[in-house]
């Protein structure tokens, strides 16, 4: 089986296994990975085939500016015991690069087959079913925090900048 065919089947089987409410994602297949996202590509689920390491990664990636990615990792960290209880102790939250973070697990990169499609699709669908509701809760909480910060009264004291009004003669 070719990589593109494998990833297309993983996508198809994952969608079939998801609850109806979680089937409205955007997906793309590129070379050796499949990405699925809901509201921004910066927060996406990924299946990545890496022959070099002999592993297939199944994960949730936070791939934005450092502050964005780390804020998501910090938001999800307290939930990791619950995530691991539902998905297994092999699921890890980690810093992936200096900018990006991820929650992921791996399986051996075996010859691409129907059986491996099923294994990867089951794990991806389970990850999405567990993690996406948590992401939505955190996204709502983050939006409320941002809204509250923007609505907060200005600090007392002199502002850092002044607007100069042009006086008309």
N, C-alpha and C positions, 0 to 999 in steps of 0.2 A: 504494500500500500504506500502511496506517495504522501509526503508531508501535507500538502494542501488538501488532499482527499481526507486524510486523518483529521485535520483540524476542522474541516467542514462537517464531518460526521460528529465530532465532539460538540460543535455548536448546535447542530440539529438535535442531538440526544439531550444536551443540557437544557435546551428550551423545552423539550417535551417533559422533562422531569421537574421543572420549576412550577411553583404555584402560578396560576393565571395572572395574579397581580404583579408578578416579577418578570413577565415576559415582554415588557415594553422597552427593552434596552437597545442600544446601538452597538453593532459588532463590526469588526474588520479582521481580516486575516492578512498578514504580511509575512512572507518568508517562513520563519519558524515559530511564529507566535499568533495567537488569537487573543484579541482584546474585546471586552464588553464593558460598556459604561452606561450610566443612567443620566446624570445631569451634566457631567463634565468629563472629558477624556483624562483630566489630571487625576481622577479617582476612578480606577478601572480594575476589572478582574482580568487576569491574564493566564493563559496556558502557554508556556515557553519550552520548546524542545531544545535541549542543549546536549548534543552528542559528545561534545568535549568533556563534559562532566559525567555523562551517562545518566542524567536525571531529566525528568520532566517536572517543571515547576507549575504549581497551581496556586495562584495567589491573588490578593487584593493589593494593588499598588497605589501609592500616593506619590505622584510624579509632578510636582509643581515646584515653585521656588522653595527654598529651604524652610522658611517660616511656615508656609502652607503645609508642606509634607510633615514637618515635625509637630505641628499643631494637631493634625489628624492622628499621628502616632500617639501623642499624649492623651488625646481624647479616647482612643481605643485601648490603651494600656490597662486601665482598671477593669475592662471587660474581658481581658484575655483568659482569666480562669473559667469564665462562663463559656467562652469560645472553645477552649480546649476540652471542657467537659462535654460539649456537644459534637465537636469535630475530631477530637483526639489530641493527645499530648505532642504529636509531631508538628502541630501548627504553631508557628513562631511569629512574633512581632520583632522586626529588626530594622536597624539602619542598613540600607542597601548600598547607597553611595553617600557622598557628603551632602547631597541635596534631597535624596529620595528615601522613603521608608516603605515597608511592605509587611503584610501578614501573609504567610505562605507555608506550604508544605511541598514535598517532592515525592515522586514515585520513580522507580527505575525506568530508564529509557530502554525498553525492550523492543524487539521488532514490532513495527506498527501493525496492529491487528484489530479486529472487531472487539476482542476481549479487552484490549487496552483502551479502545475508544470508550467502552462501558465504564471501566474503572475511572478514567479521567473525567468523563461527563458526570458520573455520580458524585465525585469529590467536588467538582466545580459547582454543580447544582446545590449540593449541601452547603458549601461555603457561601454561596450567594444567598441561600434561604436563611442562613444564620446571621451573616454579616450585614446584609442590606437593611433590614429593619433597624439594626443598631446604628448604621450610618445615617439613616433618615432621622433618628432621634438626635444624634449628635449634630447633624446639620441644622436641625431646628433650634437646638440649644445654642449653637454658635451664632446663628442669625439673631436670636434674641439678645445675646451678649453684645453683639455688634450694634444692634438697634439701641440698646440701653446706653452703651458708651456714646453713641452719637447724640442721644437725647439728654445726656447728663448736662447739668448746668455748667457753664464755664467756671474754671477755677478763679477764685478771687485774686486780685492783684493785677498788675499791668500786663496787657497782652504782649506777646512776642513781636507782633507787628502792628502797624497802624495803617489805616487807609487814609490817605491824604485827599481831602476834597479840594478840588480846584475852585478857587474863589472867582466868581465872576466880577468884573469891574463895575 
